[in-house]
Amino acid sequence: MEKRNLKIDNINPKKIAILSYEKFSNKLLQIAESVRNDLKISKIHSKEELNHLLINQHYDLLISFGSSIIVPKKILEIKGLKSVNIHAASPKYPGRDPHHFAVYDNVKKYGATMHFMVDKVDEGGIIDVEFFSVRSLIKPNELLMKANDAGLKLFIRLLKNFDKENYLKVSNKYKWSNKKNTRKDFKKLCNLSFDIDKKEFMKRLNACSFPGYNNLFLNIDGKKFQIITNE
């Protein structure tokens, strides 16, 4: 009898979990399925789903992108699971609201950062960064969109290569800034003083803007007065 070598694909497909908010995770899932058809992919939108799925089933890769959920240490320590976050900002801007601070600093180069997740936010070893040039007087929402586009490039790169030997490793080219901004720092940026000059006011006005929000304010006798713009 003639012997035949049968090649059977996807007997044990790699399993990845995508952690993001629902609308964005749908887009990420579509991209993932178009990039690789040999993966088993799950979407996660809540901390409860995260705990249930990853503790009760084996996964090879967890990707967090655009999620505010902090992944618990017990998940990060699961044997055989690689946990990666895509931060929609360059390494100079770890923490909250990076696009606002980058606009305030009038950055000329910005990007997205792919890094390993650890139990402290935006401190894990950096794997890769996707940079782009920034025009003057860009709005924070536009900068965020461009950073998300850069993050999608990292996402695709990760999907294509995560199971290749020696791909997922810390790069010695990039380091996080020591300054990690918080929500408190952003509120401080939005808090205007009475003696602010015109140049600084216009700078804050642009840096703190975002569609649907009036972030700038004044404190008068303990009362907060928002500054409403036409944007």
N, CA, C and O of each residue as an XYZ file, in Angstrom:
924
protein
N       0.850     -1.198      0.000
C       0.000      0.000      0.000
C       0.889      1.254      0.000
O       1.847      1.362      0.766
N       0.543      2.174     -0.868
C       1.317      3.402     -0.970
C       1.115      4.266      0.273
O      -0.006      4.503      0.725
N       2.243      4.723      0.803
C       2.181      5.589      1.978
C       2.002      7.042      1.537
O       2.620      7.480      0.566
N       1.177      7.768      2.234
C       0.967      9.177      1.949
C       1.195      9.995      3.222
O       0.748      9.640      4.313
N       1.903     11.094      3.032
C       2.117     12.016      4.139
C       0.994     13.043      4.136
O       0.911     13.889      3.246
N       0.152     12.958      5.123
C      -0.984     13.869      5.201
C      -0.639     15.054      6.081
O      -0.218     14.882      7.225
N      -0.816     16.255      5.554
C      -0.573     17.476      6.307
C      -1.908     17.997      6.817
O      -2.781     18.381      6.039
N      -2.049     18.001      8.122
C      -3.294     18.436      8.732
C      -3.051     19.740      9.469
O      -2.285     19.784     10.431
N      -3.701     20.795      9.017
C      -3.510     22.108      9.610
C      -4.514     22.350     10.726
O      -5.598     21.769     10.753
N      -4.127     23.214     11.635
C      -5.020     23.713     12.672
C      -5.538     22.635     13.623
O      -6.651     22.745     14.138
N      -4.720     21.574     13.862
C      -5.110     20.592     14.869
C      -5.145     21.263     16.241
O      -6.078     21.083     17.023
N      -4.099     22.039     16.505
C      -4.025     22.803     17.750
C      -3.718     24.262     17.419
O      -2.581     24.708     17.573
N      -4.715     24.998     16.971
C      -4.453     26.389     16.580
C      -4.051     27.248     17.774
O      -4.504     27.022     18.896
N      -3.213     28.217     17.523
C      -2.846     29.169     18.565
C      -4.093     29.966     18.958
O      -4.920     30.318     18.116
N      -4.202     30.235     20.245
C      -5.374     30.948     20.750
C      -4.952     32.310     21.284
O      -4.037     32.411     22.101
N      -5.623     33.348     20.818
C      -5.332     34.698     21.313
C      -6.616     35.338     21.820
O      -7.709     35.041     21.338
N      -6.465     36.215     22.795
C      -7.586     36.975     23.345
C      -7.306     38.456     23.140
O      -6.204     38.934     23.411
N      -8.310     39.175     22.659
C      -8.178     40.608     22.408
C      -9.009     41.362     23.439
O     -10.227     41.196     23.508
N      -8.344     42.191     24.238
C      -9.009     42.982     25.264
C      -9.130     44.428     24.789
O      -8.126     45.115     24.600
N     -10.366     44.881     24.598
C     -10.614     46.254     24.152
C     -12.075     46.576     24.406
O     -12.831     45.712     24.850
N     -12.488     47.827     24.126
C     -13.904     48.122     24.209
C     -14.597     47.555     22.974
O     -13.952     47.333     21.949
N     -15.901     47.322     23.064
C     -16.602     46.480     22.099
C     -16.450     46.930     20.649
O     -16.119     46.119     19.784
N     -16.687     48.207     20.374
C     -16.644     48.686     18.998
C     -15.257     48.501     18.396
O     -15.128     48.076     17.248
N     -14.231     48.816     19.159
C     -12.861     48.705     18.650
C     -12.433     47.245     18.529
O     -11.701     46.889     17.606
N     -12.888     46.394     19.462
C     -12.504     44.979     19.401
C     -13.092     44.295     18.178
O     -12.499     43.355     17.648
N     -14.265     44.762     17.720
C     -14.841     44.213     16.489
C     -13.937     44.506     15.290
O     -13.742     43.658     14.420
N     -13.389     45.726     15.265
C     -12.458     46.095     14.194
C     -11.176     45.285     14.294
O     -10.644     44.824     13.284
N     -10.679     45.111     15.519
C      -9.447     44.341     15.712
C      -9.645     42.883     15.300
O      -8.752     42.271     14.715
N     -10.814     42.336     15.607
C     -11.109     40.962     15.226
C     -11.120     40.808     13.709
O     -10.564     39.845     13.182
N     -11.749     41.751     13.001
C     -11.785     41.703     11.536
C     -10.381     41.765     10.950
O     -10.059     41.043     10.006
N      -9.550     42.631     11.515
C      -8.171     42.742     11.038
C      -7.417     41.444     11.301
O      -6.707     40.942     10.429
N      -7.576     40.901     12.511
C      -6.871     39.670     12.878
C      -7.252     38.521     11.953
O      -6.391     37.759     11.515
N      -8.537     38.399     11.659
C      -8.999     37.298     10.804
C      -8.528     37.470      9.365
O      -8.363     36.488      8.642
N      -8.312     38.726      8.943
C      -7.810     38.950      7.588
C      -6.302     38.712      7.490
O      -5.779     38.391      6.423
N      -5.617     38.877      8.619
C      -4.164     38.688      8.633
C      -3.801     37.213      8.760
O      -2.900     36.722      8.081
N      -4.522     36.508      9.648
C      -4.240     35.091      9.869
C      -5.531     34.313     10.042
O      -6.396     34.676     10.839
N      -5.641     33.230      9.275
C      -6.835     32.391      9.377
C      -6.565     31.105     10.156
O      -7.385     30.187     10.165
N      -5.396     31.054     10.814
C      -5.020     29.848     11.550
C      -5.079     30.059     13.061
O      -4.513     29.270     13.818
N      -5.756     31.111     13.502
C      -5.818     31.425     14.919
C      -7.234     31.253     15.446
O      -8.208     31.423     14.712
N      -7.335     30.919     16.711
C      -8.625     30.930     17.399
C      -8.647     32.190     18.245
O      -7.829     32.341     19.153
N      -9.581     33.107     17.957
C      -9.559     34.438     18.552
C     -10.818     34.676     19.381
O     -11.931     34.374     18.950
N     -10.618     35.222     20.579
C     -11.733     35.598     21.441
C     -11.638     37.084     21.763
O     -10.545     37.639     21.872
N     -12.804     37.725     21.915
C     -12.861     39.141     22.313
C     -13.248     39.231     23.787
O     -14.059     38.452     24.287
N     -12.647     40.201     24.462
C     -12.947     40.424     25.881
C     -13.245     41.900     26.086
O     -12.501     42.763     25.620
N     -14.348     42.190     26.792
C     -14.743     43.584     27.007
C     -14.791     43.977     28.481
O     -14.855     45.164     28.799
N     -14.761     42.991     29.389
C     -14.900     43.303     30.812
C     -13.890     42.512     31.639
O     -13.316     41.526     31.176
N     -13.692     42.965     32.860
C     -12.773     42.273     33.771
C     -13.308     40.885     34.115
O     -12.536     39.944     34.297
N     -14.631     40.763     34.202
C     -15.244     39.471     34.508
C     -14.970     38.478     33.384
O     -14.602     37.332     33.640
N     -15.148     38.916     32.145
C     -14.855     38.054     30.995
C     -13.380     37.670     30.962
O     -13.029     36.532     30.649
N     -12.526     38.629     31.286
C     -11.086     38.394     31.300
C     -10.734     37.291     32.287
O     -10.014     36.355     31.939
N     -11.231     37.393     33.504
C     -10.940     36.391     34.532
C     -11.486     35.021     34.163
O     -10.799     34.009     34.302
N     -12.726     34.999     33.692
C     -13.363     33.719     33.372
C     -12.661     33.012     32.217
O     -12.377     31.816     32.288
N     -12.390     33.755     31.168
C     -11.848     33.145     29.954
C     -10.420     32.649     30.149
O     -10.109     31.501     29.833
N      -9.562     33.508     30.664
C      -8.150     33.171     30.704
C      -7.774     32.238     31.844
O      -6.784     31.513     31.747
N      -8.547     32.245     32.919
C      -8.246     31.337     34.022
C      -8.765     29.934     33.732
O      -8.172     28.948     34.169
N      -9.867     29.842     32.998
C     -10.486     28.538     32.749
C     -10.072     27.906     31.426
O     -10.359     26.730     31.199
N      -9.415     28.639     30.560
C      -8.965     28.083     29.283
C      -7.518     28.488     29.026
O      -7.025     29.482     29.559
N      -6.853     27.686     28.191
C      -5.466     28.016     27.841
C      -5.445     28.966     26.643
O      -6.091     28.718     25.625
N      -4.694     30.055     26.785
C      -4.460     30.980     25.678
C      -2.963     31.209     25.528
O      -2.207     31.162     26.499
N      -2.556     31.456     24.295
C      -1.136     31.692     24.017
C      -0.770     33.164     24.108
O       0.355     33.506     24.472
N      -1.722     34.043     23.777
C      -1.420     35.468     23.710
C      -2.626     36.292     24.133
O      -3.749     36.039     23.698
N      -2.385     37.273     24.981
C      -3.393     38.272     25.346
C      -2.914     39.612     24.813
O      -1.805     40.049     25.121
N      -3.761     40.272     24.004
C      -3.446     41.592     23.466
C      -4.441     42.599     24.029
O      -5.649     42.460     23.837
N      -3.933     43.606     24.718
C      -4.767     44.704     25.191
C      -4.491     45.917     24.318
O      -3.339     46.306     24.124
N      -5.565     46.516     23.791
C      -5.407     47.672     22.902
C      -6.633     48.564     23.084
O      -7.746     48.167     22.739
N      -6.436     49.755     23.618
C      -7.537     50.693     23.793
C      -8.449     50.359     24.952
O      -9.590     50.821     24.988
N      -7.974     49.561     25.906
C      -8.804     49.183     27.049
C      -8.336     49.915     28.299
O      -7.139     50.134     28.489
N      -9.286     50.291     29.149
C      -8.957     50.924     30.433
C      -8.829     49.892     31.550
O      -8.520     50.241     32.689
N      -9.067     48.627     31.225
C      -9.005     47.561     32.233
C      -7.547     47.229     32.560
O      -6.741     46.977     31.664
N      -7.225     47.231     33.839
C      -5.900     46.833     34.290
C      -5.913     45.321     34.503
O      -6.682     44.818     35.323
N      -5.085     44.607     33.785
C      -5.064     43.141     33.846
C      -4.471     42.697     35.183
O      -3.362     43.104     35.527
N      -5.194     41.870     35.940
C      -4.707     41.426     37.247
C      -3.408     40.625     37.147
O      -3.120     39.984     36.136
N      -2.643     40.686     38.223
C      -1.355     39.992     38.274
C      -1.515     38.489     38.071
O      -0.663     37.851     37.452
N      -2.615     37.914     38.597
C      -2.824     36.474     38.475
C      -2.996     36.043     37.017
O      -2.679     34.908     36.660
N      -3.498     36.950     36.178
C      -3.606     36.666     34.747
C      -2.224     36.760     34.101
O      -1.839     35.899     33.310
N      -1.488     37.809     34.443
C      -0.171     38.025     33.842
C       0.806     36.899     34.180
O       1.769     36.666     33.450
N       0.554     36.208     35.283
C       1.463     35.143     35.726
C       1.051     33.754     35.243
O       1.680     32.764     35.614
N       0.003     33.666     34.420
C      -0.414     32.366     33.889
C       0.705     31.777     33.034
O       1.214     32.441     32.131
N       1.078     30.568     33.309
C       2.169     29.904     32.603
C       1.818     29.718     31.125
O       0.736     29.235     30.789
N       2.739     30.104     30.258
C       2.548     29.922     28.818
C       1.809     31.055     28.138
O       1.697     31.068     26.913
N       1.296     32.015     28.915
C       0.559     33.146     28.335
C       1.473     34.351     28.193
O       2.104     34.781     29.158
N       1.538     34.887     26.993
C       2.267     36.134     26.757
C       1.240     37.274     26.727
O       0.252     37.208     25.995
N       1.482     38.304     27.519
C       0.530     39.405     27.640
C       1.164     40.691     27.123
O       2.184     41.146     27.639
N       0.545     41.269     26.098
C       1.114     42.429     25.410
C       0.080     43.552     25.348
O      -1.095     43.312     25.069
N       0.524     44.768     25.609
C      -0.342     45.938     25.478
C       0.158     46.829     24.349
O       1.363     46.966     24.141
N      -0.777     47.432     23.623
C      -0.433     48.437     22.618
C      -0.928     49.777     23.147
O      -2.130     50.031     23.229
N       0.026     50.621     23.500
C      -0.234     51.935     24.101
C      -0.212     52.977     22.984
O       0.798     53.140     22.299
N      -1.328     53.679     22.805
C      -1.442     54.635     21.694
C      -0.721     55.940     22.013
O      -1.321     57.014     22.057
N       0.574     55.813     22.233
C       1.447     56.958     22.494
C       2.886     56.453     22.429
O       3.133     55.254     22.557
N       3.819     57.352     22.235
C       5.222     56.965     22.204
C       5.753     56.784     23.632
O       5.100     57.210     24.585
N       6.924     56.160     23.794
C       7.444     55.848     25.134
C       7.651     57.056     26.038
O       7.748     56.911     27.256
N       7.719     58.230     25.457
C       7.891     59.448     26.257
C       6.633     59.775     27.057
O       6.692     60.562     28.001
N       5.485     59.174     26.688
C       4.210     59.536     27.306
C       3.463     58.310     27.858
O       2.408     57.942     27.341
N       4.010     57.681     28.907
C       3.243     56.625     29.580
C       2.122     57.253     30.411
O       2.167     58.442     30.727
N       1.127     56.453     30.758
C       0.064     56.947     31.625
C      -1.144     57.484     30.881
O      -1.363     57.169     29.711
N      -1.932     58.307     31.582
C      -3.218     58.785     31.091
C      -3.091     59.982     30.153
O      -2.153     60.773     30.255
N      -4.045     60.097     29.246
C      -4.223     61.282     28.386
C      -2.947     61.725     27.667
O      -2.667     62.922     27.609
N      -2.173     60.794     27.122
C      -0.882     61.176     26.530
C      -0.991     62.138     25.363
O      -0.115     62.981     25.174
N      -2.066     62.025     24.567
C      -2.218     62.881     23.390
C      -2.381     64.352     23.772
O      -1.961     65.237     23.027
N      -2.986     64.614     24.928
C      -3.120     66.000     25.388
C      -1.755     66.582     25.769
O      -1.428     67.710     25.399
N      -0.979     65.816     26.499
C       0.335     66.305     26.929
C       1.293     66.442     25.745
O       2.117     67.355     25.710
N       1.180     65.536     24.784
C       2.043     65.612     23.596
C       1.729     66.855     22.778
O       2.641     67.497     22.257
N       0.432     67.210     22.655
C       0.047     68.427     21.936
C       0.553     69.652     22.692
O       1.053     70.595     22.080
N       0.427     69.644     24.005
C       0.927     70.767     24.807
C       2.431     70.952     24.603
O       2.918     72.081     24.553
N       3.163     69.842     24.485
C       4.616     69.898     24.290
C       5.006     70.194     22.839
O       6.186     70.356     22.527
N       3.997     70.265     21.952
C       4.242     70.545     20.533
C       5.234     69.538     19.925
O       6.219     69.923     19.294
N       4.953     68.250     20.129
C       5.853     67.207     19.643
C       5.922     67.208     18.114
O       4.949     67.535     17.435
N       7.065     66.843     17.600
C       7.263     66.717     16.160
C       7.220     65.260     15.718
O       7.026     64.958     14.540
N       7.407     64.356     16.692
C       7.361     62.926     16.404
C       6.595     62.233     17.520
O       6.802     62.513     18.700
N       5.711     61.327     17.132
C       4.856     60.637     18.096
C       4.671     59.216     17.586
O       5.221     58.850     16.547
N       3.896     58.412     18.314
C       3.723     57.054     17.825
C       2.888     56.193     18.739
O       2.082     56.691     19.526
N       3.093     54.881     18.625
C       2.432     53.890     19.470
C       3.496     52.915     19.961
O       4.486     52.649     19.280
N       3.265     52.393     21.153
C       4.258     51.548     21.814
C       3.666     50.182     22.128
O       2.590     50.084     22.718
N       4.372     49.129     21.731
C       3.968     47.764     22.068
C       4.901     47.247     23.162
O       6.123     47.270     23.013
N       4.313     46.783     24.257
C       5.142     46.364     25.385
C       4.505     45.209     26.143
O       3.299     44.977     26.056
N       5.334     44.493     26.883
C       4.827     43.446     27.752
C       4.064     44.075     28.904
O       4.437     45.141     29.394
N       2.998     43.419     29.335
C       2.243     43.907     30.474
C       2.839     43.383     31.774
O       3.182     42.205     31.885
N       2.957     44.272     32.755
C       3.333     43.905     34.110
C       2.261     44.462     35.031
O       1.293     45.064     34.566
N       2.430     44.263     36.349
C       1.354     44.659     37.254
C       1.258     46.164     37.463
O       0.341     46.635     38.135
N       2.196     46.931     36.895
C       2.113     48.383     36.915
C       1.921     48.893     35.492
O       2.591     48.430     34.568
N       1.014     49.838     35.314
C       0.625     50.307     33.978
C       1.797     50.987     33.271
O       2.512     51.800     33.856
N       1.971     50.632     31.997
C       2.968     51.269     31.119
C       4.378     51.259     31.719
O       5.084     52.268     31.714
N       4.763     50.088     32.235
C       6.116     49.938     32.761
C       6.810     48.689     32.221
O       8.013     48.517     32.422
N       6.072     47.821     31.544
C       6.664     46.587     31.023
C       7.654     46.853     29.909
O       7.611     47.900     29.263
N       8.544     45.903     29.687
C       9.566     46.036     28.655
C       8.980     46.312     27.285
O       8.003     45.682     26.878
N       9.581     47.258     26.574
C       9.073     47.663     25.254
C       9.572     46.708     24.181
O      10.761     46.398     24.109
N       8.645     46.247     23.349
C       8.959     45.321     22.258
C       9.237     46.073     20.967
O      10.208     45.787     20.267
N       8.370     47.043     20.655
C       8.488     47.760     19.383
C       7.737     49.092     19.478
O       6.837     49.249     20.303
N       8.117     50.044     18.627
C       7.458     51.349     18.550
C       7.248     51.707     17.087
O       8.123     51.479     16.252
N       6.096     52.265     16.785
C       5.791     52.757     15.436
C       5.655     54.271     15.523
O       4.726     54.776     16.154
N       6.575     54.998     14.894
C       6.590     56.456     14.961
C       5.976     57.078     13.702
O       5.895     56.442     12.651
N       5.546     58.340     13.838
C       5.104     59.136     12.697
C       5.397     60.603     12.995
O       5.560     60.989     14.152
N       5.462     61.408     11.950
C       5.700     62.847     12.101
C       4.401     63.556     12.457
O       3.317     63.112     12.078
N       4.519     64.664     13.190
C       3.347     65.405     13.663
C       3.412     66.838     13.157
O       4.442     67.500     13.282
N       2.307     67.316     12.585
C       2.247     68.692     12.111
C       2.007     69.640     13.284
O       1.521     69.223     14.335
N       2.340     70.884     13.104
C       2.136     71.888     14.143
C       0.641     72.135     14.386
O      -0.167     72.046     13.461
N       0.289     72.441     15.618
C      -1.072     72.794     16.035
C      -2.089     71.683     15.759
O      -3.266     71.955     15.519
N      -1.634     70.453     15.796
C      -2.547     69.329     15.647
C      -3.475     69.271     16.856
O      -3.080     69.660     17.954
N      -4.685     68.798     16.672
C      -5.632     68.648     17.770
C      -5.405     67.297     18.465
O      -4.992     66.334     17.817
N      -5.674     67.218     19.781
C      -5.461     65.958     20.496
C      -6.233     64.778     19.924
O      -5.703     63.668     19.865
N      -7.494     64.997     19.495
C      -8.260     63.880     18.946
C      -7.663     63.374     17.641
O      -7.707     62.176     17.365
N      -7.103     64.275     16.834
C      -6.451     63.855     15.597
C      -5.167     63.092     15.910
O      -4.860     62.090     15.265
N      -4.423     63.569     16.900
C      -3.190     62.879     17.282
C      -3.508     61.484     17.814
O      -2.787     60.531     17.517
N      -4.570     61.357     18.591
C      -4.988     60.049     19.101
C      -5.354     59.100     17.963
O      -4.982     57.927     17.990
N      -6.074     59.597     16.973
C      -6.444     58.754     15.832
C      -5.213     58.265     15.069
O      -5.146     57.106     14.657
N      -4.249     59.154     14.887
C      -3.028     58.773     14.193
C      -2.229     57.772     15.029
O      -1.610     56.860     14.483
N      -2.244     57.944     16.355
C      -1.555     57.001     17.235
C      -2.235     55.628     17.200
O      -1.562     54.599     17.238
N      -3.558     55.617     17.127
C      -4.270     54.342     16.997
C      -3.943     53.663     15.673
O      -3.815     52.440     15.616
N      -3.808     54.450     14.608
C      -3.415     53.881     13.315
C      -2.016     53.268     13.404
O      -1.761     52.199     12.848
N      -1.119     53.953     14.105
C       0.229     53.408     14.318
C       0.146     52.138     15.149
O       0.881     51.179     14.909
N      -0.767     52.138     16.142
C      -0.964     50.948     16.961
C      -1.472     49.761     16.154
O      -1.106     48.618     16.428
N      -2.316     50.030     15.159
C      -2.820     48.957     14.302
C      -1.694     48.317     13.495
O      -1.717     47.115     13.230
N      -0.714     49.121     13.109
C       0.445     48.565     12.408
C       1.217     47.614     13.318
O       1.675     46.557     12.884
N       1.356     48.001     14.584
C       2.018     47.129     15.556
C       1.187     45.863     15.790
O       1.729     44.766     15.922
N      -0.129     46.036     15.839
C      -1.045     44.907     16.041
C      -0.887     43.875     14.933
O      -0.793     42.677     15.201
N      -0.858     44.339     13.695
C      -0.693     43.433     12.548
C       0.667     42.755     12.597
O       0.779     41.555     12.348
N       1.700     43.528     12.918
C       3.058     42.984     13.024
C       3.118     41.894     14.096
O       3.761     40.860     13.918
N       2.431     42.151     15.213
C       2.401     41.185     16.305
C       1.708     39.895     15.883
O       2.212     38.803     16.149
N       0.559     40.013     15.229
C      -0.177     38.827     14.790
C       0.645     37.966     13.832
O       0.621     36.737     13.906
N       1.359     38.620     12.949
C       2.152     37.891     11.959
C       3.337     37.154     12.573
O       3.788     36.139     12.043
N       3.837     37.673     13.695
C       5.132     37.194     14.176
C       5.173     36.662     15.603
O       6.217     36.165     16.025
N       4.079     36.745     16.368
C       4.165     36.432     17.790
C       4.604     34.998     18.078
O       5.212     34.736     19.115
N       4.302     34.072     17.172
C       4.662     32.682     17.404
C       5.971     32.275     16.723
O       6.315     31.094     16.670
N       6.691     33.265     16.207
C       8.011     32.995     15.650
C       9.047     33.075     16.762
O       8.921     33.871     17.692
N      10.051     32.256     16.653
C      11.079     32.190     17.686
C      11.805     33.536     17.821
O      12.209     34.140     16.827
N      11.956     33.982     19.043
C      12.712     35.192     19.388
C      12.061     36.500     18.929
O      12.712     37.545     18.952
N      10.791     36.466     18.511
C      10.160     37.733     18.123
C       9.750     38.547     19.346
O      10.082     39.728     19.450
N       9.037     37.923     20.260
C       8.543     38.644     21.428
C       9.645     38.767     22.477
O       9.793     37.924     23.362
N      10.398     39.832     22.347
C      11.466     40.096     23.309
C      11.605     41.601     23.503
O      11.190     42.391     22.655
N      12.193     41.981     24.629
C      12.372     43.399     24.942
C      13.469     43.985     24.065
O      14.559     43.423     23.952
N      13.166     45.126     23.444
C      14.147     45.833     22.624
C      15.000     46.732     23.505
O      14.504     47.332     24.458
N      16.281     46.821     23.184
C      17.158     47.729     23.934
C      17.195     49.129     23.312
O      17.979     49.978     23.736
N      16.342     49.367     22.301
C      16.319     50.663     21.617
C      15.424     51.673     22.312
O      15.585     52.879     22.126
N      14.468     51.184     23.125
C      13.450     52.083     23.664
C      13.341     51.962     25.185
O      13.470     50.874     25.747
N      13.102     53.092     25.830
C      12.882     53.138     27.271
C      11.705     54.065     27.578
O      11.503     55.072     26.899
N      10.934     53.714     28.602
C       9.847     54.579     29.045
C      10.399     55.846     29.701
O      11.466     55.822     30.314
N       9.672     56.935     29.567
C       9.986     58.147     30.314
C       9.728     57.897     31.800
O       8.869     57.093     32.160
N      10.469     58.584     32.648
C      10.261     58.453     34.092
C       8.994     59.168     34.562
O       8.513     58.919     35.667
N       8.454     60.055     33.723
C       7.256     60.803     34.077
C       6.020     60.112     33.530
O       5.801     60.088     32.319
N       5.208     59.548     34.423
C       3.965     58.889     34.023
C       2.795     59.780     34.437
O       2.531     59.955     35.626
N       2.101     60.337     33.454
C       1.015     61.262     33.753
C      -0.229     60.538     34.270
O      -0.522     59.405     33.887
N      -0.943     61.229     35.144
C      -2.175     60.711     35.727
C      -3.342     61.615     35.343
O      -3.152     62.667     34.732
N      -4.550     61.192     35.708
C      -5.723     62.036     35.467
C      -5.606     63.343     36.242
O      -6.065     64.388     35.781
N      -4.993     63.282     37.415
C      -4.779     64.483     38.221
C      -3.890     65.478     37.477
O      -4.121     66.685     37.542
N      -2.878     64.977     36.772
C      -1.994     65.853     35.999
C      -2.760     66.540     34.868
O      -2.527     67.711     34.568
N      -3.680     65.792     34.244
C      -4.461     66.388     33.154
C      -5.385     67.482     33.683
O      -5.524     68.533     33.057
N      -6.016     67.241     34.829
C      -6.889     68.257     35.423
C      -6.091     69.514     35.776
O      -6.589     70.635     35.667
N      -4.854     69.303     36.197
C      -3.986     70.443     36.500
C      -3.688     71.244     35.239
O      -3.632     72.473     35.275
N      -3.495     70.538     34.118
C      -3.258     71.213     32.842
C      -4.477     72.022     32.420
O      -4.340     73.077     31.801
N      -5.667     71.533     32.752
C      -6.919     72.197     32.359
C      -7.314     73.337     33.286
O      -8.186     74.139     32.951
N      -6.682     73.410     34.443
C      -7.026     74.416     35.450
C      -6.282     75.719     35.153
O      -5.060     75.786     35.288
N      -7.019     76.746     34.751
C      -6.406     78.012     34.349
C      -6.290     78.970     35.535
O      -7.156     79.017     36.408
N      -5.212     79.717     35.538
C      -5.031     80.750     36.556
C      -5.543     82.080     36.014
O      -5.671     82.246     34.801
N      -5.835     83.018     36.893
C      -6.368     84.317     36.478
C      -5.329     85.161     35.734
O      -5.684     86.007     34.912
N      -4.065     84.931     36.021
C      -3.020     85.749     35.404
C      -2.390     85.098     34.175
O      -1.302     85.494     33.756
N      -3.063     84.102     33.595
C      -2.531     83.423     32.423
C      -2.433     84.401     31.245
O      -3.349     85.190     31.012
N      -1.321     84.345     30.508
C      -1.194     85.233     29.344
C      -1.832     84.594     28.117
O      -2.179     83.413     28.127
N      -1.981     85.382     27.071
C      -2.698     84.930     25.877
C      -2.020     83.730     25.229
O      -2.698     82.794     24.805
N      -0.693     83.743     25.145
C       0.038     82.654     24.495
C      -0.190     81.338     25.219
O      -0.446     80.311     24.591
N      -0.095     81.373     26.555
C      -0.294     80.158     27.334
C      -1.750     79.705     27.271
O      -2.028     78.507     27.221
N      -2.677     80.657     27.273
C      -4.097     80.300     27.179
C      -4.392     79.568     25.873
O      -5.076     78.545     25.876
N      -3.882     80.084     24.764
C      -4.131     79.446     23.462
C      -3.494     78.059     23.406
O      -4.030     77.133     22.797
N      -2.345     77.943     24.051
C      -1.662     76.643     24.092
C      -2.487     75.619     24.874
O      -2.634     74.472     24.452
N      -3.022     76.050     26.016
C      -3.867     75.166     26.825
C      -5.191     74.868     26.118
O      -5.699     73.749     26.176
N      -5.732     75.871     25.461
C      -6.997     75.710     24.755
C      -6.896     74.599     23.712
O      -7.805     73.779     23.582
N      -5.796     74.575     22.975
C      -5.602     73.549     21.959
C      -5.296     72.200     22.589
O      -5.863     71.182     22.192
N      -4.395     72.189     23.576
C      -3.939     70.928     24.168
C      -5.031     70.209     24.950
O      -5.025     68.980     25.017
N      -5.957     70.938     25.536
C      -6.994     70.338     26.373
C      -8.303     70.091     25.630
O      -9.262     69.585     26.212
N      -8.344     70.445     24.356
C      -9.585     70.290     23.599
C      -9.844     68.828     23.247
O      -8.916     68.036     23.082
N     -11.123     68.492     23.137
C     -11.550     67.177     22.651
C     -13.039     67.268     22.344
O     -13.801     67.788     23.159
N     -13.471     66.770     21.179
C     -14.892     66.879     20.802
C     -15.822     66.306     21.868
O     -15.637     65.186     22.345
N     -16.823     67.102     22.226
C     -17.799     66.651     23.206
C     -17.448     66.970     24.643
O     -18.227     66.675     25.549
N     -16.284     67.571     24.869
C     -15.842     67.873     26.230
C     -15.425     69.335     26.352
O     -14.866     69.906     25.416
N     -15.698     69.935     27.505
C     -15.199     71.261     27.845
C     -14.256     71.086     29.036
O     -14.677     71.154     30.191
N     -12.999     70.864     28.745
C     -12.046     70.484     29.782
C     -11.456     71.659     30.553
O     -11.114     71.509     31.726
N     -11.328     72.832     29.918
C     -10.735     73.985     30.589
C     -11.688     74.544     31.649
O     -12.902     74.581     31.452
N     -11.118     74.977     32.768
C     -11.968     75.535     33.817
C     -11.171     76.503     34.697
O      -9.940     76.522     34.696
N     -11.932     77.305     35.448
C     -11.391     78.222     36.465
C     -12.008     77.872     37.811
O     -13.179     77.499     37.885
N     -11.230     77.989     38.861
C     -11.761     77.843     40.218
C     -11.904     79.225     40.846
O     -10.929     79.967     40.960
N     -13.116     79.562     41.250
C     -13.374     80.857     41.888
C     -14.082     80.605     43.207
O     -15.207     80.108     43.237
N     -13.414     80.953     44.292
C     -13.972     80.769     45.638
C     -14.471     79.346     45.859
O     -15.534     79.122     46.439
N     -13.675     78.393     45.381
C     -14.018     76.991     45.597
C     -15.041     76.431     44.629
O     -15.414     75.262     44.729
N     -15.500     77.255     43.688
C     -16.468     76.786     42.686
C     -15.785     76.649     41.330
O     -14.962     77.479     40.944
N     -16.145     75.584     40.614
C     -15.540     75.290     39.323
C     -16.395     75.860     38.204
O     -17.589     75.570     38.123
N     -15.783     76.679     37.329
C     -16.464     77.258     36.183
C     -15.822     76.758     34.902
O     -14.658     77.048     34.626
N     -16.588     76.005     34.121
C     -16.060     75.474     32.866
C     -16.029     76.554     31.801
O     -16.882     77.441     31.763
N     -15.039     76.461     30.948
C     -14.918     77.381     29.819
C     -15.473     76.658     28.589
O     -14.920     75.645     28.163
N     -16.536     77.164     28.034
C     -17.208     76.544     26.887
C     -16.745     77.199     25.602
O     -16.794     78.421     25.467
N     -16.296     76.389     24.663
C     -15.842     76.896     23.368
C     -16.841     76.489     22.295
O     -17.775     75.729     22.548
N     -16.625     77.010     21.095
C     -17.497     76.702     19.966
C     -17.101     75.434     19.240
O     -17.767     75.036     18.284
N     -16.016     74.784     19.683
C     -15.553     73.585     18.994
C     -16.441     72.399     19.339
O     -16.209     71.292     18.853
